[in-house]
Amino acid sequence: MSPPDLLLLAAVFVPLALALAAAVPAVRRRPGVLLIAAPLPGLVAALAVPLGQSVLVVPPPFRLTLALDLPGAVLLGGAALLWLAAGAYAVSYLKNDPERGAFSIWWLLTLAGSFAVFLVADVASFYLAYAMVSFAAYGLVAHDDTAAARRAGKVYLALTVLGEALLIAAFVMLASNATAANPLIRDAVAGLAEAPWTGAILALLLVGFTMKMGLFPLHVWMPLAHGVAPVPGSAVLSGIVVKAGVIGLIRFLPGGAPWFDWGVGLLAAGLFTAFYGVAIGLTQRHPKRVLAYSTVSQMGVVAAVLGAGLKDGDAAVAALAAFYALSHMLLKGAMFLTVGVAAATSRARLAPVLAVAAVLGLSLAGLPFTGGALAKYAAKGLVGDGLAGILLALSAGGTTVLMARYVLLLLDVAKGAGEAPVARGLTVPWAALSVVAVLLPFALFTPVTGTSLAVLLSLDTLIKGLWPVALGLAAAALIYQSPPRFVELPPGDILVAARPLMALFRRIRDGAVLLDTVLKRWSTAALALVMLALVLAYVMAEAALPPPFTP
């Protein structure tokens, strides 16, 4: 094998080997080495492996193929940077947690799955990688083992199982058209237009992947999970785990030709989710839950971008959606780490933390001369300047208002007094990731989009990027000058609204159990058997009679 092949293998199998090694108590007692070393092969692979490189790890018919393309390299590199910063942060954050060893195992398994899902190129291996990142993340959600964490874990697990079931059905139908037992993803998708169940396959793919992304109404796991997970766990859940759904849509949605109706549907669902996440996020009273609903909103923007590309058959959508997802990945990871830093900082020392949080939030909203502005520009180019483009710009204004609420809520989590400085194990990874989140898109913009950075200095581009942020800041100033009494909607909002339906479901379930109990009695079962025999005899007799005579 060549060195690039070995790097692709190391990106997936080194974290997996470290996760297995962490099962040994002596190894598990040194989580710092594990959490910091695990993402390094993925980072090196994203930087050093040539695009288009592939390696066949297991030959057909089983086939395990790893390959690196532009969307995969962008997301792999960004994920490696976030795993590295969040891992270093977690070492300090969880140093007194007696369950930090178990947390490390879940962390490494999730890391290995997230790297694999960006690299695998065949259908079966993608499903295995997707299942690994999905199920392993449960350990990050339910780590604290409180009642709220257990509930969030149950909801997350239930939706994960449902999503996996939908996707495996889609993959089986998709692969049934291919000649190979386990086809490459590109070969399976190439035959989608001729598949006998095209509509069903696309519907299953969209529901399965957007459930992981958190599109309405499948978003309910996200605010529940982020509200209870440890801070570094929330950073990777929001920054990386949801991107498994993004890469799934990038890999499996057909490209090269317009699919107008499906594209319009995904575009509309994404735009609605973008506004819904902002509206519900404004009612939240904890910064982590505000960030969770912000992720719901931002994944709506990514879905809208992918929908616009699907509608027009634009082949550039894969790289541009990955670029936007990279920006969100790093910014949101840094903002979650900010919550932990603010919680460990006295109010007297909080001003620099709030300043960094404000810069990160404005970048997410698309303030010109920040990395987030580049992501917004890339997205706007696909969506266009029509109604969808205007709505996308207005959603950026909503994001600005939401980020203002996030910054103000950081005051509530800061410790009241005390002059002890925050541990360097928290501040150094947080500061490094914040700088990378704002600046890295500048280095990647031209290689990914093919557009010169000079275009961003035009007056038209600056105005289009500035007015939504200015509108959002003005709205935030008006709102918080006379703060309204927000009625906080519980995390998982529509689950609360569905409680009457759940009560009805429980009554139906209890009635079915009672009926089953009655039918199991010997007397009832015997009577039912006799009645069934009589009905069967009657039907057979009717069938045996000659047809009526017709003169």
C-alpha positions in Angstrom: 0.0 0.0 0.0 1.1 3.6 -0.7 1.5 6.2 2.0 -1.8 7.9 1.1 -3.6 4.6 1.4 -2.1 4.0 4.8 -3.1 7.5 5.9 -6.8 6.8 4.9 -6.7 3.5 6.8 -5.1 5.2 9.9 -7.7 7.9 10.0 -10.4 5.3 10.7 -8.7 2.4 12.3 -6.3 4.3 14.7 -9.2 5.9 16.7 -11.0 2.5 16.6 -7.9 0.7 18.0 -7.6 3.4 20.7 -11.3 2.9 21.6 -10.6 -0.9 22.0 -7.4 -0.2 24.0 -9.4 2.1 26.3 -11.3 -1.0 27.5 -8.2 -1.9 29.4 -8.3 -0.1 32.8 -4.6 0.9 32.8 -5.0 2.6 29.4 -8.3 4.2 30.3 -6.7 6.0 33.2 -4.8 8.2 30.8 -7.6 9.7 28.7 -5.6 12.7 27.7 -3.2 10.7 25.4 -6.2 8.9 23.8 -8.4 11.9 23.2 -5.6 14.1 21.8 -3.9 11.4 19.7 -7.0 9.9 18.1 -7.9 12.8 15.7 -4.3 13.4 14.4 -4.4 10.7 11.7 -7.6 12.2 10.3 -6.1 15.7 10.2 -3.0 14.5 8.5 -5.1 12.5 5.9 -7.2 15.6 5.2 -4.1 17.7 4.6 -1.8 15.2 2.8 -3.9 12.6 0.9 -4.5 13.7 -2.7 -8.2 14.2 -3.7 -9.5 11.2 -5.6 -7.3 8.7 -3.7 -9.1 5.5 -2.8 -8.1 2.2 -1.3 -9.9 -1.2 -1.4 -9.5 -2.5 2.1 -11.7 -5.7 1.8 -12.2 -7.2 -1.7 -15.7 -8.0 -3.2 -18.2 -9.3 -2.5 -18.1 -7.7 1.0 -16.0 -4.7 -0.2 -14.7 -2.0 2.1 -13.6 1.0 0.1 -12.2 4.3 1.5 -11.9 7.3 -0.7 -11.2 11.0 -0.3 -13.1 13.6 -2.4 -13.4 17.4 -1.9 -16.5 17.4 0.4 -15.1 14.5 2.4 -11.7 16.2 2.8 -13.3 19.5 3.9 -15.5 17.8 6.6 -12.8 15.4 7.7 -10.3 18.2 8.3 -12.8 20.4 10.1 -13.9 17.4 12.2 -10.3 16.5 13.1 -9.7 20.1 14.3 -12.8 20.1 16.4 -12.2 16.7 17.9 -8.6 17.8 18.7 -9.7 21.0 20.5 -12.7 19.4 22.2 -10.6 16.4 23.3 -8.0 18.6 24.9 -10.8 20.6 26.6 -12.5 17.4 27.8 -9.4 16.2 29.5 -9.5 19.2 31.8 -13.3 19.5 32.0 -13.8 15.9 33.1 -10.6 15.5 35.2 -12.7 14.9 38.4 -15.4 12.9 36.8 -15.3 9.2 38.0 -16.8 8.1 34.7 -14.4 9.8 32.5 -12.9 6.5 31.3 -16.3 5.3 30.0 -16.8 8.7 28.4 -13.5 8.3 26.6 -14.6 5.0 25.1 -17.8 6.5 23.7 -15.9 9.5 22.6 -13.4 7.5 20.6 -16.0 5.3 19.0 -18.0 8.3 17.9 -14.8 9.9 16.6 -13.9 6.7 14.6 -17.5 6.6 13.2 -17.5 10.3 12.2 -14.2 9.9 10.3 -15.4 6.7 8.6 -18.6 8.3 7.4 -16.7 11.0 5.6 -14.4 8.4 3.9 -16.3 5.2 3.0 -17.3 4.9 -0.6 -19.5 1.8 -0.7 -23.1 1.4 0.5 -22.7 -1.3 3.2 -19.7 0.3 4.8 -21.4 3.7 4.8 -24.3 2.2 6.7 -21.9 0.6 9.3 -20.0 3.9 9.7 -23.3 5.8 10.0 -24.5 3.3 12.6 -21.3 3.6 14.6 -21.3 7.4 14.9 -25.1 7.4 15.6 -25.2 4.7 18.4 -21.8 5.6 20.0 -23.0 9.2 20.4 -25.6 7.9 22.8 -22.9 7.6 25.4 -22.1 11.3 25.1 -25.8 12.3 25.4 -26.6 10.1 28.5 -23.2 10.4 30.2 -24.4 12.4 33.3 -27.0 9.7 34.1 -29.5 12.1 35.5 -33.2 11.8 34.9 -33.0 14.4 32.1 -30.0 12.7 30.6 -31.7 9.4 30.6 -34.8 10.9 28.9 -32.7 12.6 26.3 -30.8 9.4 25.7 -34.0 7.5 25.2 -35.4 10.0 22.7 -32.1 10.1 20.8 -31.9 6.4 20.7 -35.5 5.9 19.6 -35.0 8.3 16.7 -31.7 6.8 15.8 -33.2 3.4 15.5 -36.0 4.7 13.4 -33.6 6.6 11.2 -31.4 3.5 10.8 -34.4 1.4 9.8 -35.5 3.9 7.1 -32.0 4.2 5.7 -31.3 0.4 5.5 -34.6 0.1 3.6 -33.5 2.8 1.2 -30.0 1.3 0.8 -31.5 -2.2 0.1 -33.8 -0.8 -2.6 -31.0 1.3 -4.0 -28.5 -1.5 -4.2 -31.0 -3.9 -5.7 -30.6 -2.2 -9.0 -26.8 -2.7 -9.1 -25.0 -5.8 -10.3 -22.5 -5.9 -7.5 -23.4 -7.4 -4.1 -22.1 -4.2 -2.3 -21.9 -1.4 -4.9 -20.0 1.8 -4.6 -22.3 4.7 -3.6 -21.7 6.5 -6.9 -22.7 3.4 -8.9 -25.8 2.8 -6.8 -26.9 6.5 -7.1 -26.2 6.6 -10.8 -29.0 4.0 -11.3 -31.5 5.8 -9.1 -33.5 7.4 -12.0 -34.2 4.0 -13.5 -35.0 2.3 -10.1 -38.6 1.0 -9.9 -39.0 2.6 -6.4 -37.3 6.0 -7.0 -39.8 8.0 -5.1 -39.8 5.7 -2.1 -36.0 5.6 -2.0 -35.7 9.4 -2.1 -38.3 9.8 0.6 -36.6 7.3 2.9 -33.1 8.9 2.3 -34.4 12.4 3.0 -36.3 11.5 6.2 -33.4 9.3 7.5 -30.6 11.8 6.9 -32.6 15.0 7.9 -33.5 13.2 11.1 -29.8 13.2 12.0 -29.5 16.8 10.9 -32.4 17.9 13.0 -34.8 19.3 10.5 -38.3 20.0 11.7 -40.2 18.0 12.9 -37.4 15.5 13.5 -35.3 17.9 15.5 -36.6 17.0 18.9 -33.5 15.0 20.0 -31.2 17.9 19.5 -32.2 20.4 22.2 -32.8 17.5 24.7 -29.3 16.1 24.0 -27.3 19.3 24.0 -29.0 20.5 27.1 -27.7 17.6 29.2 -24.5 16.4 27.6 -21.2 17.6 29.0 -19.9 20.7 27.3 -17.3 19.0 25.1 -19.9 16.3 24.2 -22.3 19.0 23.1 -19.6 20.6 21.0 -19.0 17.5 19.0 -22.7 16.5 18.9 -23.7 19.8 17.4 -20.6 20.3 15.3 -19.8 16.9 14.0 -22.4 14.2 14.6 -25.2 16.1 12.8 -22.8 16.3 9.8 -23.3 12.6 9.3 -26.7 13.5 7.9 -25.1 16.2 5.7 -22.6 13.9 4.2 -25.3 11.3 3.7 -27.4 13.7 1.6 -24.2 14.8 -0.3 -23.3 11.2 -1.1 -26.8 9.8 -1.9 -28.8 12.6 -3.4 -28.7 12.3 -7.2 -26.7 15.0 -9.0 -26.0 16.1 -12.6 -29.6 16.6 -13.5 -32.4 18.6 -12.0 -34.9 16.9 -9.6 -37.2 19.9 -9.4 -40.0 18.7 -7.1 -37.7 17.0 -4.6 -35.4 19.9 -4.6 -38.2 22.4 -4.0 -39.5 20.3 -1.1 -36.1 20.1 0.6 -35.5 23.8 0.0 -38.9 24.7 1.6 -38.3 22.3 4.6 -34.9 23.8 5.2 -36.1 27.4 5.1 -39.0 26.6 7.5 -36.6 24.9 9.9 -34.2 27.8 9.7 -36.9 30.2 11.0 -38.4 27.7 13.4 -35.1 27.1 15.1 -34.6 30.8 15.7 -38.2 31.3 17.0 -38.0 28.5 19.6 -34.4 29.3 20.5 -35.3 32.8 21.5 -37.6 31.4 24.3 -34.8 29.4 25.9 -33.1 30.4 29.1 -29.8 28.5 29.0 -27.1 29.2 26.4 -26.6 25.5 25.5 -30.2 25.1 24.5 -30.1 28.4 22.6 -27.1 26.9 20.7 -29.0 23.7 20.1 -31.9 25.4 18.4 -29.4 27.5 16.5 -28.0 24.3 15.1 -31.5 23.2 14.1 -31.8 26.6 12.3 -28.3 26.2 10.6 -29.0 22.7 9.5 -32.1 24.1 7.9 -29.9 26.4 5.9 -27.7 23.5 4.8 -30.8 21.6 3.7 -32.0 24.6 1.8 -28.6 24.8 0.0 -28.8 21.1 -0.9 -32.4 21.5 -2.0 -31.5 24.4 -4.3 -28.7 22.3 -5.8 -31.0 19.3 -6.3 -33.7 21.5 -7.9 -31.3 22.9 -10.4 -29.0 19.8 -10.9 -26.0 21.9 -9.8 -23.0 19.7 -9.4 -21.2 22.3 -7.3 -23.7 21.9 -4.4 -21.7 19.1 -2.7 -18.6 21.2 -2.2 -20.5 24.4 -1.3 -22.7 22.6 1.2 -19.6 21.0 2.8 -18.0 24.4 3.0 -21.0 25.9 4.8 -21.1 22.8 7.1 -17.4 23.2 7.9 -17.9 26.8 9.0 -20.9 25.8 11.2 -18.9 22.9 12.6 -16.1 25.0 13.9 -18.1 28.0 15.0 -20.7 26.0 16.9 -18.0 23.8 18.5 -16.2 26.9 19.8 -19.4 28.5 21.1 -20.3 25.4 23.1 -16.8 25.4 24.6 -17.4 29.1 25.4 -20.3 28.1 27.7 -17.9 26.0 29.8 -15.3 28.7 29.9 -18.0 31.3 31.0 -19.3 28.9 33.7 -15.7 28.7 35.2 -15.1 32.5 34.9 -16.1 35.1 37.5 -18.2 38.0 36.3 -15.4 40.4 36.9 -13.3 38.6 34.3 -16.1 37.7 31.9 -15.7 40.6 29.4 -13.1 38.9 27.1 -15.2 35.7 27.0 -18.3 37.7 26.0 -16.2 39.5 23.3 -15.1 36.2 21.8 -18.6 34.8 22.0 -19.9 37.9 20.2 -17.4 37.6 17.4 -18.3 33.9 17.0 -22.0 34.6 16.9 -21.6 37.5 14.4 -19.5 35.2 12.2 -22.2 32.6 12.3 -24.7 35.2 11.2 -22.5 36.2 8.3 -20.9 39.5 9.3 -18.6 40.7 6.5 -14.8 40.0 7.0 -15.5 36.9 9.0 -15.3 33.2 8.0 -19.0 32.9 8.4 -19.6 35.6 5.7 -17.7 33.4 3.2 -20.1 30.5 4.0 -23.1 32.7 3.6 -21.8 33.9 0.3 -21.3 30.4 -1.0 -24.8 29.4 0.1 -26.4 32.5 -1.4 -24.8 31.7 -4.8 -26.8 28.5 -5.0 -30.1 29.7 -3.6 -30.1 32.9 -5.7 -31.6 36.3 -5.2 -35.3 35.4 -5.5 -37.7 34.7 -2.7 -35.6 31.9 -1.3 -32.6 34.2 -1.3 -34.5 36.9 0.6 -35.7 34.4 3.2 -32.2 33.0 3.6 -30.9 36.6 4.3 -33.7 37.2 6.8 -32.8 33.9 8.6 -29.3 35.4 9.0 -30.9 38.4 10.7 -32.8 36.0 13.0 -29.5 34.2 13.8 -28.1 37.6 14.8 -30.9 38.1 17.3 -30.5 34.5 18.6 -26.7 35.0 19.1 -27.4 38.2 21.0 -29.6 36.2 23.4 -26.8 33.6 23.6 -24.2 36.2 24.6 -26.5 37.7 27.3 -27.3 34.3 28.8 -23.6 33.6 29.3 -23.9 36.2 32.1 -26.3 33.8 33.9 -23.9 30.8 33.9 -20.8 32.8 35.0 -19.9 32.2 38.6 -20.7 35.2 40.8 -17.4 35.8 42.6 -13.9 34.6 43.0 -10.7 35.6 41.3 -9.2 32.2 40.5 -8.2 32.1 36.8 -9.8 29.5 34.5 -7.7 26.4 33.9 -5.5 26.6 30.9 -6.8 23.2 29.9 -10.1 24.9 29.1 -8.9 28.3 27.8 -6.2 27.2 25.4 -8.2 24.7 23.3 -11.2 27.2 23.4 -9.1 30.1 22.2 -7.3 28.1 19.5 -10.6 26.7 18.1 -12.2 30.2 18.2 -9.4 31.6 16.0 -9.5 28.7 13.6 -13.3 28.9 13.3 -13.2 32.6 12.2 -10.1 32.4 10.0 -9.9 28.9 8.4 -12.7 29.6 5.8 -10.5 32.3 4.3 -7.8 29.7 3.5 -10.3 27.2 2.0 -12.7 29.6 0.2 -10.9 29.8 -3.2 -9.8 26.1 -3.4 -13.4 24.9 -2.6 -15.5 27.5 -4.5 -13.1 28.5 -7.3 -13.9 32.1 -6.5 -11.3 34.8 -5.6 -11.5 36.4 -2.2 -11.5 39.8 -4.0 -15.2 39.4 -4.9 -16.0 39.7 -1.3 -14.7 43.3 -1.2 -17.2 44.6 -3.8 -19.8 47.0 -2.5 -22.7 44.9 -3.6 -21.4 41.8 -1.7 -20.7 43.9 1.4 -24.2 45.4 1.5 -25.8 42.0 0.9 -23.8 40.5 3.8 -24.2 43.5 6.2 -27.9 44.4 6.0 -29.2 41.1 7.6 -26.7 41.4 10.5 -27.6 45.1 11.0 -31.3 44.3 10.9 -30.7 41.6 13.5 -28.7 43.8 15.8 -31.4 46.5 15.6 -34.1 44.0 16.4 -32.0 42.6 19.3 -31.5 46.2 20.6 -35.3 46.8 20.5 -36.1 43.5 22.1 -33.7 43.8 24.9 -34.3 47.4 25.6 -37.7 46.4 26.9 -37.3 42.6 27.3 -40.5 40.7 26.7 -41.4 37.9 29.0 -40.5 34.9 26.9 -42.4 31.8 27.8 -39.7 29.1 27.6 -40.8 26.2 25.6 -39.5 22.9 27.0 -36.7 21.3 25.0 -38.1 18.9 22.5 -41.0 21.3 22.1 -43.4 19.2 19.9 -42.9 16.2 22.1 -44.7 18.2 24.9 -47.4 19.2 22.5 -47.9 15.5 21.5 -48.4 14.4 25.1 -52.2 13.9 24.6 -51.5 11.7 21.7 -49.0 9.7 23.8 -51.8 9.2 26.4 -54.1 7.9 23.7 -51.4 5.6 22.4 -50.9 4.2 26.0 -54.6 3.5 26.3 -54.6 1.7 22.9 -51.5 -0.2 24.0 -53.0 -1.2 27.3 -56.2 -2.3 25.6 -54.2 -4.4 23.2 -52.4 -6.0 26.1 -55.7 -6.7 27.8 -57.2 -8.2 24.7 -54.1 -10.4 24.2 -54.4 -11.6 27.8 -58.1 -12.5 27.3 -57.4 -14.3 24.1 -54.7 -16.4 25.8 -57.2 -18.0 28.1 -57.9 -21.6 27.1 -61.7 -21.2 27.0 -61.6 -18.1 24.9 -58.9 -19.5 22.6 -60.9 -22.7 22.1 -64.1 -20.8 21.4 -62.3 -18.6 18.9 -60.8 -21.7 17.2 -64.3 -23.3 16.9 -65.7 -20.0 15.4 -62.7 -19.8 13.0 -63.3 -23.4 11.9 -67.0 -22.7 11.3 -66.2 -19.6 9.2 -63.6 -21.5 7.2 -66.0 -24.4 6.6 -68.7 -22.0 5.4 -66.3 -20.3 3.0 -65.1 -23.7 1.6 -68.7 -24.9 1.2 -69.6 -21.7 -0.7 -66.7 -22.2 -3.0 -67.6 -25.8 -3.6 -71.2 -25.1 -4.7 -71.9 -25.0 -8.4 -72.8 -21.7 -9.9 -76.5 -20.8 -10.1 -78.3 -22.1 -13.1 -79.0 -19.5 -15.8 -81.6 -20.6 -18.4 
